[in-house]
Amino acid sequence: MKSWYLYIAQARTGRFYTGITVDTQARLDMHNSGKGSRFAVQQGPFVLVYVSQPLESSIEARKLEITVKSWSQKKKKMLINGEWSLL
């Protein structure tokens, strides 16, 4: 069974893209090649700034993605910087 990952990529504009995947490098390459979401096409190129620990299922990954996508830019920066106690 493949592990899933939550990832956060930062665009040249400073904005974050949050997603889930089983292969973070392939997904980043897809974003940077102009494929994938409309946001990625408009905001890219991207640099990977956060990758979660392996998640057991796509369901678990999707739930985490929904949660993190609802967070403010400030809260996402705290996650990226490892400021767990402040979350």
HTML snippet that shows the backbone in 3Dmol.js (N, CA, C, O; Angstrom):
<script src="https://3Dmol.org/build/3Dmol-min.js"></script>
<div id="view" style="width:600px;height:400px;position:relative"></div>
<script>
const pdb = `
ATOM      1  N   MET A   1       0.842  -1.182   0.000  1.00  0.00           N
ATOM      2  CA  MET A   1       0.000   0.000   0.000  1.00  0.00           C
ATOM      3  C   MET A   1       0.886   1.243   0.000  1.00  0.00           C
ATOM      4  O   MET A   1       1.843   1.326   0.770  1.00  0.00           O
ATOM      5  N   LYS A   2       0.571   2.199  -0.854  1.00  0.00           N
ATOM      6  CA  LYS A   2       1.345   3.427  -0.959  1.00  0.00           C
ATOM      7  C   LYS A   2       0.989   4.385   0.164  1.00  0.00           C
ATOM      8  O   LYS A   2      -0.154   4.450   0.615  1.00  0.00           O
ATOM      9  N   SER A   3       1.987   5.119   0.598  1.00  0.00           N
ATOM     10  CA  SER A   3       1.755   6.174   1.583  1.00  0.00           C
ATOM     11  C   SER A   3       1.328   7.445   0.867  1.00  0.00           C
ATOM     12  O   SER A   3       1.755   7.716  -0.255  1.00  0.00           O
ATOM     13  N   TRP A   4       0.490   8.212   1.524  1.00  0.00           N
ATOM     14  CA  TRP A   4       0.047   9.504   1.029  1.00  0.00           C
ATOM     15  C   TRP A   4       0.735  10.598   1.825  1.00  0.00           C
ATOM     16  O   TRP A   4       1.131  10.392   2.972  1.00  0.00           O
ATOM     17  N   TYR A   5       0.875  11.766   1.206  1.00  0.00           N
ATOM     18  CA  TYR A   5       1.525  12.901   1.849  1.00  0.00           C
ATOM     19  C   TYR A   5       0.716  14.173   1.606  1.00  0.00           C
ATOM     20  O   TYR A   5       0.170  14.387   0.525  1.00  0.00           O
ATOM     21  N   LEU A   6       0.657  14.997   2.628  1.00  0.00           N
ATOM     22  CA  LEU A   6       0.171  16.362   2.467  1.00  0.00           C
ATOM     23  C   LEU A   6       1.401  17.190   2.129  1.00  0.00           C
ATOM     24  O   LEU A   6       2.451  17.019   2.749  1.00  0.00           O
ATOM     25  N   TYR A   7       1.286  18.077   1.163  1.00  0.00           N
ATOM     26  CA  TYR A   7       2.420  18.936   0.832  1.00  0.00           C
ATOM     27  C   TYR A   7       1.952  20.374   0.705  1.00  0.00           C
ATOM     28  O   TYR A   7       0.789  20.647   0.409  1.00  0.00           O
ATOM     29  N   ILE A   8       2.882  21.282   0.935  1.00  0.00           N
ATOM     30  CA  ILE A   8       2.641  22.702   0.711  1.00  0.00           C
ATOM     31  C   ILE A   8       3.766  23.193  -0.183  1.00  0.00           C
ATOM     32  O   ILE A   8       4.945  23.007   0.119  1.00  0.00           O
ATOM     33  N   ALA A   9       3.390  23.817  -1.279  1.00  0.00           N
ATOM     34  CA  ALA A   9       4.355  24.396  -2.206  1.00  0.00           C
ATOM     35  C   ALA A   9       4.147  25.909  -2.207  1.00  0.00           C
ATOM     36  O   ALA A   9       3.017  26.389  -2.120  1.00  0.00           O
ATOM     37  N   GLN A  10       5.240  26.646  -2.306  1.00  0.00           N
ATOM     38  CA  GLN A  10       5.145  28.105  -2.314  1.00  0.00           C
ATOM     39  C   GLN A  10       5.425  28.616  -3.718  1.00  0.00           C
ATOM     40  O   GLN A  10       6.403  28.227  -4.356  1.00  0.00           O
ATOM     41  N   ALA A  11       4.547  29.493  -4.186  1.00  0.00           N
ATOM     42  CA  ALA A  11       4.670  30.076  -5.518  1.00  0.00           C
ATOM     43  C   ALA A  11       5.640  31.253  -5.499  1.00  0.00           C
ATOM     44  O   ALA A  11       5.994  31.761  -4.436  1.00  0.00           O
ATOM     45  N   ARG A  12       6.055  31.668  -6.661  1.00  0.00           N
ATOM     46  CA  ARG A  12       6.935  32.834  -6.778  1.00  0.00           C
ATOM     47  C   ARG A  12       6.290  34.070  -6.182  1.00  0.00           C
ATOM     48  O   ARG A  12       6.984  34.998  -5.765  1.00  0.00           O
ATOM     49  N   THR A  13       4.972  34.088  -6.140  1.00  0.00           N
ATOM     50  CA  THR A  13       4.222  35.217  -5.585  1.00  0.00           C
ATOM     51  C   THR A  13       4.165  35.178  -4.061  1.00  0.00           C
ATOM     52  O   THR A  13       3.699  36.130  -3.435  1.00  0.00           O
ATOM     53  N   GLY A  14       4.639  34.076  -3.456  1.00  0.00           N
ATOM     54  CA  GLY A  14       4.594  33.925  -2.009  1.00  0.00           C
ATOM     55  C   GLY A  14       3.386  33.151  -1.513  1.00  0.00           C
ATOM     56  O   GLY A  14       3.339  32.755  -0.348  1.00  0.00           O
ATOM     57  N   ARG A  15       2.420  32.932  -2.374  1.00  0.00           N
ATOM     58  CA  ARG A  15       1.213  32.196  -1.976  1.00  0.00           C
ATOM     59  C   ARG A  15       1.512  30.711  -1.875  1.00  0.00           C
ATOM     60  O   ARG A  15       2.443  30.198  -2.496  1.00  0.00           O
ATOM     61  N   PHE A  16       0.696  30.033  -1.072  1.00  0.00           N
ATOM     62  CA  PHE A  16       0.877  28.600  -0.846  1.00  0.00           C
ATOM     63  C   PHE A  16      -0.162  27.794  -1.606  1.00  0.00           C
ATOM     64  O   PHE A  16      -1.312  28.207  -1.756  1.00  0.00           O
ATOM     65  N   TYR A  17       0.274  26.625  -2.086  1.00  0.00           N
ATOM     66  CA  TYR A  17      -0.633  25.638  -2.660  1.00  0.00           C
ATOM     67  C   TYR A  17      -0.540  24.408  -1.773  1.00  0.00           C
ATOM     68  O   TYR A  17       0.553  23.892  -1.538  1.00  0.00           O
ATOM     69  N   THR A  18      -1.670  23.938  -1.283  1.00  0.00           N
ATOM     70  CA  THR A  18      -1.728  22.767  -0.417  1.00  0.00           C
ATOM     71  C   THR A  18      -2.405  21.632  -1.169  1.00  0.00           C
ATOM     72  O   THR A  18      -3.463  21.821  -1.769  1.00  0.00           O
ATOM     73  N   GLY A  19      -1.798  20.460  -1.137  1.00  0.00           N
ATOM     74  CA  GLY A  19      -2.381  19.316  -1.824  1.00  0.00           C
ATOM     75  C   GLY A  19      -1.938  18.006  -1.198  1.00  0.00           C
ATOM     76  O   GLY A  19      -1.195  17.988  -0.217  1.00  0.00           O
ATOM     77  N   ILE A  20      -2.405  16.908  -1.780  1.00  0.00           N
ATOM     78  CA  ILE A  20      -2.019  15.569  -1.340  1.00  0.00           C
ATOM     79  C   ILE A  20      -1.553  14.774  -2.548  1.00  0.00           C
ATOM     80  O   ILE A  20      -1.985  15.014  -3.675  1.00  0.00           O
ATOM     81  N   THR A  21      -0.667  13.828  -2.295  1.00  0.00           N
ATOM     82  CA  THR A  21      -0.116  13.015  -3.372  1.00  0.00           C
ATOM     83  C   THR A  21       0.595  11.795  -2.795  1.00  0.00           C
ATOM     84  O   THR A  21       0.863  11.727  -1.595  1.00  0.00           O
ATOM     85  N   VAL A  22       0.892  10.844  -3.656  1.00  0.00           N
ATOM     86  CA  VAL A  22       1.738   9.715  -3.259  1.00  0.00           C
ATOM     87  C   VAL A  22       3.179   9.947  -3.713  1.00  0.00           C
ATOM     88  O   VAL A  22       4.083   9.230  -3.285  1.00  0.00           O
ATOM     89  N   ASP A  23       3.400  10.941  -4.577  1.00  0.00           N
ATOM     90  CA  ASP A  23       4.738  11.241  -5.100  1.00  0.00           C
ATOM     91  C   ASP A  23       4.916  12.755  -5.164  1.00  0.00           C
ATOM     92  O   ASP A  23       4.493  13.394  -6.128  1.00  0.00           O
ATOM     93  N   THR A  24       5.535  13.322  -4.146  1.00  0.00           N
ATOM     94  CA  THR A  24       5.634  14.784  -4.056  1.00  0.00           C
ATOM     95  C   THR A  24       6.453  15.384  -5.193  1.00  0.00           C
ATOM     96  O   THR A  24       6.082  16.432  -5.723  1.00  0.00           O
ATOM     97  N   GLN A  25       7.547  14.752  -5.576  1.00  0.00           N
ATOM     98  CA  GLN A  25       8.373  15.327  -6.639  1.00  0.00           C
ATOM     99  C   GLN A  25       7.638  15.317  -7.976  1.00  0.00           C
ATOM    100  O   GLN A  25       7.696  16.299  -8.716  1.00  0.00           O
ATOM    101  N   ALA A  26       6.959  14.238  -8.291  1.00  0.00           N
ATOM    102  CA  ALA A  26       6.198  14.172  -9.542  1.00  0.00           C
ATOM    103  C   ALA A  26       5.091  15.220  -9.556  1.00  0.00           C
ATOM    104  O   ALA A  26       4.830  15.842 -10.586  1.00  0.00           O
ATOM    105  N   ARG A  27       4.444  15.413  -8.416  1.00  0.00           N
ATOM    106  CA  ARG A  27       3.364  16.400  -8.340  1.00  0.00           C
ATOM    107  C   ARG A  27       3.919  17.812  -8.494  1.00  0.00           C
ATOM    108  O   ARG A  27       3.320  18.633  -9.187  1.00  0.00           O
ATOM    109  N   LEU A  28       5.050  18.107  -7.862  1.00  0.00           N
ATOM    110  CA  LEU A  28       5.677  19.418  -8.007  1.00  0.00           C
ATOM    111  C   LEU A  28       6.086  19.654  -9.458  1.00  0.00           C
ATOM    112  O   LEU A  28       5.883  20.742  -9.996  1.00  0.00           O
ATOM    113  N   ASP A  29       6.659  18.641 -10.083  1.00  0.00           N
ATOM    114  CA  ASP A  29       7.034  18.749 -11.498  1.00  0.00           C
ATOM    115  C   ASP A  29       5.812  19.034 -12.362  1.00  0.00           C
ATOM    116  O   ASP A  29       5.892  19.813 -13.312  1.00  0.00           O
ATOM    117  N   MET A  30       4.683  18.408 -12.041  1.00  0.00           N
ATOM    118  CA  MET A  30       3.452  18.638 -12.792  1.00  0.00           C
ATOM    119  C   MET A  30       3.011  20.097 -12.652  1.00  0.00           C
ATOM    120  O   MET A  30       2.668  20.746 -13.641  1.00  0.00           O
ATOM    121  N   HIS A  31       3.023  20.602 -11.427  1.00  0.00           N
ATOM    122  CA  HIS A  31       2.649  22.005 -11.208  1.00  0.00           C
ATOM    123  C   HIS A  31       3.565  22.939 -12.000  1.00  0.00           C
ATOM    124  O   HIS A  31       3.098  23.873 -12.651  1.00  0.00           O
ATOM    125  N   ASN A  32       4.854  22.681 -11.939  1.00  0.00           N
ATOM    126  CA  ASN A  32       5.818  23.574 -12.577  1.00  0.00           C
ATOM    127  C   ASN A  32       5.860  23.449 -14.092  1.00  0.00           C
ATOM    128  O   ASN A  32       6.436  24.306 -14.762  1.00  0.00           O
ATOM    129  N   SER A  33       5.266  22.404 -14.642  1.00  0.00           N
ATOM    130  CA  SER A  33       5.212  22.250 -16.097  1.00  0.00           C
ATOM    131  C   SER A  33       3.949  22.875 -16.684  1.00  0.00           C
ATOM    132  O   SER A  33       3.716  22.802 -17.891  1.00  0.00           O
ATOM    133  N   GLY A  34       3.132  23.492 -15.820  1.00  0.00           N
ATOM    134  CA  GLY A  34       1.916  24.144 -16.296  1.00  0.00           C
ATOM    135  C   GLY A  34       0.716  23.230 -16.337  1.00  0.00           C
ATOM    136  O   GLY A  34      -0.310  23.576 -16.924  1.00  0.00           O
ATOM    137  N   LYS A  35       0.829  22.064 -15.721  1.00  0.00           N
ATOM    138  CA  LYS A  35      -0.295  21.134 -15.661  1.00  0.00           C
ATOM    139  C   LYS A  35      -0.831  21.113 -14.239  1.00  0.00           C
ATOM    140  O   LYS A  35      -0.165  21.583 -13.316  1.00  0.00           O
ATOM    141  N   GLY A  36      -2.005  20.583 -14.059  1.00  0.00           N
ATOM    142  CA  GLY A  36      -2.587  20.513 -12.719  1.00  0.00           C
ATOM    143  C   GLY A  36      -3.642  21.582 -12.534  1.00  0.00           C
ATOM    144  O   GLY A  36      -4.368  21.921 -13.469  1.00  0.00           O
ATOM    145  N   SER A  37      -3.722  22.101 -11.350  1.00  0.00           N
ATOM    146  CA  SER A  37      -4.787  23.047 -11.021  1.00  0.00           C
ATOM    147  C   SER A  37      -4.599  24.397 -11.718  1.00  0.00           C
ATOM    148  O   SER A  37      -3.488  24.761 -12.103  1.00  0.00           O
ATOM    149  N   ARG A  38      -5.681  25.115 -11.870  1.00  0.00           N
ATOM    150  CA  ARG A  38      -5.655  26.449 -12.466  1.00  0.00           C
ATOM    151  C   ARG A  38      -4.776  27.385 -11.633  1.00  0.00           C
ATOM    152  O   ARG A  38      -4.021  28.192 -12.175  1.00  0.00           O
ATOM    153  N   PHE A  39      -4.888  27.264 -10.299  1.00  0.00           N
ATOM    154  CA  PHE A  39      -4.074  28.074  -9.400  1.00  0.00           C
ATOM    155  C   PHE A  39      -2.590  27.853  -9.686  1.00  0.00           C
ATOM    156  O   PHE A  39      -1.817  28.809  -9.752  1.00  0.00           O
ATOM    157  N   ALA A  40      -2.199  26.598  -9.853  1.00  0.00           N
ATOM    158  CA  ALA A  40      -0.794  26.273 -10.100  1.00  0.00           C
ATOM    159  C   ALA A  40      -0.308  26.872 -11.414  1.00  0.00           C
ATOM    160  O   ALA A  40       0.811  27.380 -11.491  1.00  0.00           O
ATOM    161  N   VAL A  41      -1.129  26.815 -12.426  1.00  0.00           N
ATOM    162  CA  VAL A  41      -0.765  27.371 -13.729  1.00  0.00           C
ATOM    163  C   VAL A  41      -0.575  28.878 -13.621  1.00  0.00           C
ATOM    164  O   VAL A  41       0.365  29.424 -14.199  1.00  0.00           O
ATOM    165  N   GLN A  42      -1.448  29.550 -12.895  1.00  0.00           N
ATOM    166  CA  GLN A  42      -1.406  31.010 -12.780  1.00  0.00           C
ATOM    167  C   GLN A  42      -0.321  31.510 -11.835  1.00  0.00           C
ATOM    168  O   GLN A  42       0.243  32.581 -12.062  1.00  0.00           O
ATOM    169  N   GLN A  43      -0.019  30.762 -10.787  1.00  0.00           N
ATOM    170  CA  GLN A  43       0.868  31.246  -9.731  1.00  0.00           C
ATOM    171  C   GLN A  43       2.301  30.719  -9.804  1.00  0.00           C
ATOM    172  O   GLN A  43       3.192  31.292  -9.177  1.00  0.00           O
ATOM    173  N   GLY A  44       2.542  29.648 -10.550  1.00  0.00           N
ATOM    174  CA  GLY A  44       3.847  28.987 -10.544  1.00  0.00           C
ATOM    175  C   GLY A  44       4.968  29.843 -11.078  1.00  0.00           C
ATOM    176  O   GLY A  44       4.714  30.934 -11.590  1.00  0.00           O
ATOM    177  N   PRO A  45       6.196  29.388 -10.975  1.00  0.00           N
ATOM    178  CA  PRO A  45       6.647  28.088 -10.487  1.00  0.00           C
ATOM    179  C   PRO A  45       6.610  27.981  -8.962  1.00  0.00           C
ATOM    180  O   PRO A  45       6.466  28.975  -8.251  1.00  0.00           O
ATOM    181  N   PHE A  46       6.744  26.752  -8.489  1.00  0.00           N
ATOM    182  CA  PHE A  46       6.626  26.450  -7.069  1.00  0.00           C
ATOM    183  C   PHE A  46       7.889  25.805  -6.516  1.00  0.00           C
ATOM    184  O   PHE A  46       8.668  25.174  -7.230  1.00  0.00           O
ATOM    185  N   VAL A  47       8.054  25.994  -5.205  1.00  0.00           N
ATOM    186  CA  VAL A  47       9.106  25.326  -4.443  1.00  0.00           C
ATOM    187  C   VAL A  47       8.411  24.564  -3.325  1.00  0.00           C
ATOM    188  O   VAL A  47       7.535  25.109  -2.654  1.00  0.00           O
ATOM    189  N   LEU A  48       8.786  23.328  -3.124  1.00  0.00           N
ATOM    190  CA  LEU A  48       8.208  22.521  -2.057  1.00  0.00           C
ATOM    191  C   LEU A  48       8.742  23.019  -0.718  1.00  0.00           C
ATOM    192  O   LEU A  48       9.954  23.055  -0.504  1.00  0.00           O
ATOM    193  N   VAL A  49       7.826  23.409   0.197  1.00  0.00           N
ATOM    194  CA  VAL A  49       8.253  23.950   1.491  1.00  0.00           C
ATOM    195  C   VAL A  49       7.827  23.089   2.673  1.00  0.00           C
ATOM    196  O   VAL A  49       8.301  23.299   3.790  1.00  0.00           O
ATOM    197  N   TYR A  50       6.938  22.120   2.444  1.00  0.00           N
ATOM    198  CA  TYR A  50       6.499  21.245   3.531  1.00  0.00           C
ATOM    199  C   TYR A  50       5.988  19.929   2.962  1.00  0.00           C
ATOM    200  O   TYR A  50       5.260  19.902   1.969  1.00  0.00           O
ATOM    201  N   VAL A  51       6.383  18.841   3.612  1.00  0.00           N
ATOM    202  CA  VAL A  51       5.842  17.512   3.311  1.00  0.00           C
ATOM    203  C   VAL A  51       5.566  16.839   4.645  1.00  0.00           C
ATOM    204  O   VAL A  51       6.433  16.791   5.517  1.00  0.00           O
ATOM    205  N   SER A  52       4.360  16.322   4.800  1.00  0.00           N
ATOM    206  CA  SER A  52       3.970  15.661   6.046  1.00  0.00           C
ATOM    207  C   SER A  52       4.672  14.320   6.210  1.00  0.00           C
ATOM    208  O   SER A  52       5.328  13.827   5.293  1.00  0.00           O
ATOM    209  N   GLN A  53       4.524  13.756   7.370  1.00  0.00           N
ATOM    210  CA  GLN A  53       4.900  12.366   7.595  1.00  0.00           C
ATOM    211  C   GLN A  53       3.976  11.509   6.726  1.00  0.00           C
ATOM    212  O   GLN A  53       2.900  11.972   6.348  1.00  0.00           O
ATOM    213  N   PRO A  54       4.363  10.282   6.404  1.00  0.00           N
ATOM    214  CA  PRO A  54       3.488   9.422   5.596  1.00  0.00           C
ATOM    215  C   PRO A  54       2.127   9.223   6.269  1.00  0.00           C
ATOM    216  O   PRO A  54       2.039   9.011   7.478  1.00  0.00           O
ATOM    217  N   LEU A  55       1.080   9.295   5.462  1.00  0.00           N
ATOM    218  CA  LEU A  55      -0.287   9.086   5.935  1.00  0.00           C
ATOM    219  C   LEU A  55      -0.772   7.742   5.407  1.00  0.00           C
ATOM    220  O   LEU A  55      -0.396   7.321   4.313  1.00  0.00           O
ATOM    221  N   GLU A  56      -1.605   7.078   6.189  1.00  0.00           N
ATOM    222  CA  GLU A  56      -1.980   5.695   5.887  1.00  0.00           C
ATOM    223  C   GLU A  56      -2.933   5.519   4.714  1.00  0.00           C
ATOM    224  O   GLU A  56      -2.932   4.471   4.068  1.00  0.00           O
ATOM    225  N   SER A  57      -3.743   6.528   4.433  1.00  0.00           N
ATOM    226  CA  SER A  57      -4.734   6.356   3.369  1.00  0.00           C
ATOM    227  C   SER A  57      -5.043   7.684   2.700  1.00  0.00           C
ATOM    228  O   SER A  57      -4.736   8.754   3.224  1.00  0.00           O
ATOM    229  N   SER A  58      -5.658   7.587   1.532  1.00  0.00           N
ATOM    230  CA  SER A  58      -6.082   8.799   0.833  1.00  0.00           C
ATOM    231  C   SER A  58      -7.168   9.520   1.618  1.00  0.00           C
ATOM    232  O   SER A  58      -7.279  10.743   1.541  1.00  0.00           O
ATOM    233  N   ILE A  59      -7.963   8.780   2.365  1.00  0.00           N
ATOM    234  CA  ILE A  59      -9.026   9.391   3.175  1.00  0.00           C
ATOM    235  C   ILE A  59      -8.416  10.238   4.284  1.00  0.00           C
ATOM    236  O   ILE A  59      -8.833  11.375   4.506  1.00  0.00           O
ATOM    237  N   GLU A  60      -7.428   9.683   4.977  1.00  0.00           N
ATOM    238  CA  GLU A  60      -6.747  10.435   6.031  1.00  0.00           C
ATOM    239  C   GLU A  60      -6.063  11.675   5.447  1.00  0.00           C
ATOM    240  O   GLU A  60      -6.119  12.755   6.034  1.00  0.00           O
ATOM    241  N   ALA A  61      -5.421  11.513   4.289  1.00  0.00           N
ATOM    242  CA  ALA A  61      -4.736  12.626   3.638  1.00  0.00           C
ATOM    243  C   ALA A  61      -5.727  13.707   3.224  1.00  0.00           C
ATOM    244  O   ALA A  61      -5.458  14.895   3.406  1.00  0.00           O
ATOM    245  N   ARG A  62      -6.852  13.314   2.677  1.00  0.00           N
ATOM    246  CA  ARG A  62      -7.865  14.283   2.230  1.00  0.00           C
ATOM    247  C   ARG A  62      -8.431  15.062   3.410  1.00  0.00           C
ATOM    248  O   ARG A  62      -8.637  16.271   3.304  1.00  0.00           O
ATOM    249  N   LYS A  63      -8.684  14.400   4.525  1.00  0.00           N
ATOM    250  CA  LYS A  63      -9.192  15.097   5.712  1.00  0.00           C
ATOM    251  C   LYS A  63      -8.187  16.140   6.189  1.00  0.00           C
ATOM    252  O   LYS A  63      -8.565  17.261   6.530  1.00  0.00           O
ATOM    253  N   LEU A  64      -6.915  15.773   6.212  1.00  0.00           N
ATOM    254  CA  LEU A  64      -5.883  16.718   6.629  1.00  0.00           C
ATOM    255  C   LEU A  64      -5.775  17.872   5.638  1.00  0.00           C
ATOM    256  O   LEU A  64      -5.601  19.022   6.040  1.00  0.00           O
ATOM    257  N   GLU A  65      -5.877  17.571   4.349  1.00  0.00           N
ATOM    258  CA  GLU A  65      -5.821  18.608   3.317  1.00  0.00           C
ATOM    259  C   GLU A  65      -6.941  19.624   3.512  1.00  0.00           C
ATOM    260  O   GLU A  65      -6.701  20.829   3.441  1.00  0.00           O
ATOM    261  N   ILE A  66      -8.142  19.157   3.754  1.00  0.00           N
ATOM    262  CA  ILE A  66      -9.280  20.057   3.961  1.00  0.00           C
ATOM    263  C   ILE A  66      -9.024  20.959   5.161  1.00  0.00           C
ATOM    264  O   ILE A  66      -9.302  22.157   5.116  1.00  0.00           O
ATOM    265  N   THR A  67      -8.493  20.376   6.232  1.00  0.00           N
ATOM    266  CA  THR A  67      -8.200  21.162   7.429  1.00  0.00           C
ATOM    267  C   THR A  67      -7.159  22.236   7.143  1.00  0.00           C
ATOM    268  O   THR A  67      -7.369  23.407   7.458  1.00  0.00           O
ATOM    269  N   VAL A  68      -6.042  21.843   6.552  1.00  0.00           N
ATOM    270  CA  VAL A  68      -4.949  22.790   6.318  1.00  0.00           C
ATOM    271  C   VAL A  68      -5.350  23.856   5.302  1.00  0.00           C
ATOM    272  O   VAL A  68      -4.944  25.010   5.436  1.00  0.00           O
ATOM    273  N   LYS A  69      -6.132  23.496   4.294  1.00  0.00           N
ATOM    274  CA  LYS A  69      -6.584  24.488   3.316  1.00  0.00           C
ATOM    275  C   LYS A  69      -7.464  25.561   3.949  1.00  0.00           C
ATOM    276  O   LYS A  69      -7.571  26.669   3.422  1.00  0.00           O
ATOM    277  N   SER A  70      -8.096  25.235   5.077  1.00  0.00           N
ATOM    278  CA  SER A  70      -8.953  26.223   5.748  1.00  0.00           C
ATOM    279  C   SER A  70      -8.142  27.190   6.615  1.00  0.00           C
ATOM    280  O   SER A  70      -8.673  28.196   7.086  1.00  0.00           O
ATOM    281  N   TRP A  71      -6.872  26.891   6.822  1.00  0.00           N
ATOM    282  CA  TRP A  71      -6.022  27.724   7.666  1.00  0.00           C
ATOM    283  C   TRP A  71      -5.593  29.001   6.956  1.00  0.00           C
ATOM    284  O   TRP A  71      -5.562  29.074   5.727  1.00  0.00           O
ATOM    285  N   SER A  72      -5.267  29.999   7.758  1.00  0.00           N
ATOM    286  CA  SER A  72      -4.727  31.258   7.239  1.00  0.00           C
ATOM    287  C   SER A  72      -3.292  31.041   6.748  1.00  0.00           C
ATOM    288  O   SER A  72      -2.658  30.035   7.066  1.00  0.00           O
ATOM    289  N   GLN A  73      -2.805  31.990   5.978  1.00  0.00           N
ATOM    290  CA  GLN A  73      -1.416  31.964   5.510  1.00  0.00           C
ATOM    291  C   GLN A  73      -0.461  31.917   6.716  1.00  0.00           C
ATOM    292  O   GLN A  73       0.546  31.209   6.693  1.00  0.00           O
ATOM    293  N   LYS A  74      -0.789  32.670   7.754  1.00  0.00           N
ATOM    294  CA  LYS A  74       0.045  32.727   8.957  1.00  0.00           C
ATOM    295  C   LYS A  74       0.138  31.352   9.621  1.00  0.00           C
ATOM    296  O   LYS A  74       1.220  30.923  10.022  1.00  0.00           O
ATOM    297  N   LYS A  75      -0.985  30.673   9.733  1.00  0.00           N
ATOM    298  CA  LYS A  75      -1.002  29.360  10.379  1.00  0.00           C
ATOM    299  C   LYS A  75      -0.236  28.328   9.542  1.00  0.00           C
ATOM    300  O   LYS A  75       0.444  27.463  10.092  1.00  0.00           O
ATOM    301  N   LYS A  76      -0.350  28.423   8.214  1.00  0.00           N
ATOM    302  CA  LYS A  76       0.410  27.520   7.346  1.00  0.00           C
ATOM    303  C   LYS A  76       1.910  27.758   7.514  1.00  0.00           C
ATOM    304  O   LYS A  76       2.688  26.804   7.516  1.00  0.00           O
ATOM    305  N   LYS A  77       2.324  29.019   7.654  1.00  0.00           N
ATOM    306  CA  LYS A  77       3.740  29.327   7.876  1.00  0.00           C
ATOM    307  C   LYS A  77       4.224  28.712   9.179  1.00  0.00           C
ATOM    308  O   LYS A  77       5.360  28.243   9.260  1.00  0.00           O
ATOM    309  N   MET A  78       3.376  28.709  10.196  1.00  0.00           N
ATOM    310  CA  MET A  78       3.741  28.104  11.472  1.00  0.00           C
ATOM    311  C   MET A  78       3.970  26.601  11.304  1.00  0.00           C
ATOM    312  O   MET A  78       4.915  26.052  11.871  1.00  0.00           O
ATOM    313  N   LEU A  79       3.117  25.937  10.534  1.00  0.00           N
ATOM    314  CA  LEU A  79       3.291  24.510  10.262  1.00  0.00           C
ATOM    315  C   LEU A  79       4.608  24.273   9.524  1.00  0.00           C
ATOM    316  O   LEU A  79       5.377  23.383   9.886  1.00  0.00           O
ATOM    317  N   ILE A  80       4.859  25.065   8.498  1.00  0.00           N
ATOM    318  CA  ILE A  80       6.076  24.939   7.692  1.00  0.00           C
ATOM    319  C   ILE A  80       7.319  25.120   8.559  1.00  0.00           C
ATOM    320  O   ILE A  80       8.315  24.416   8.387  1.00  0.00           O
ATOM    321  N   ASN A  81       7.252  26.070   9.490  1.00  0.00           N
ATOM    322  CA  ASN A  81       8.396  26.376  10.354  1.00  0.00           C
ATOM    323  C   ASN A  81       8.507  25.455  11.565  1.00  0.00           C
ATOM    324  O   ASN A  81       9.412  25.614  12.384  1.00  0.00           O
ATOM    325  N   GLY A  82       7.594  24.495  11.681  1.00  0.00           N
ATOM    326  CA  GLY A  82       7.660  23.537  12.778  1.00  0.00           C
ATOM    327  C   GLY A  82       7.239  24.091  14.121  1.00  0.00           C
ATOM    328  O   GLY A  82       7.639  23.569  15.161  1.00  0.00           O
ATOM    329  N   GLU A  83       6.439  25.136  14.112  1.00  0.00           N
ATOM    330  CA  GLU A  83       5.983  25.768  15.350  1.00  0.00           C
ATOM    331  C   GLU A  83       4.711  25.087  15.841  1.00  0.00           C
ATOM    332  O   GLU A  83       3.661  25.719  15.960  1.00  0.00           O
ATOM    333  N   TRP A  84       4.819  23.776  16.127  1.00  0.00           N
ATOM    334  CA  TRP A  84       3.671  22.942  16.480  1.00  0.00           C
ATOM    335  C   TRP A  84       2.924  23.455  17.698  1.00  0.00           C
ATOM    336  O   TRP A  84       1.693  23.447  17.721  1.00  0.00           O
ATOM    337  N   SER A  85       3.652  23.897  18.702  1.00  0.00           N
ATOM    338  CA  SER A  85       3.003  24.301  19.955  1.00  0.00           C
ATOM    339  C   SER A  85       2.123  25.528  19.776  1.00  0.00           C
ATOM    340  O   SER A  85       1.256  25.791  20.610  1.00  0.00           O
ATOM    341  N   LEU A  86       2.328  26.278  18.707  1.00  0.00           N
ATOM    342  CA  LEU A  86       1.538  27.485  18.467  1.00  0.00           C
ATOM    343  C   LEU A  86       0.279  27.209  17.653  1.00  0.00           C
ATOM    344  O   LEU A  86      -0.581  28.080  17.527  1.00  0.00           O
ATOM    345  N   LEU A  87       0.165  26.005  17.101  1.00  0.00           N
ATOM    346  CA  LEU A  87      -0.993  25.697  16.253  1.00  0.00           C
ATOM    347  C   LEU A  87      -2.183  25.428  17.094  1.00  0.00           C
ATOM    348  O   LEU A  87      -3.260  25.149  16.567  1.00  0.00           O
TER     349      LEU A  87
END
`;
const viewer = $3Dmol.createViewer("view");
viewer.addModel(pdb, "pdb");
viewer.setStyle({}, {cartoon: {color: "spectrum"}});
viewer.zoomTo();
viewer.render();
</script>
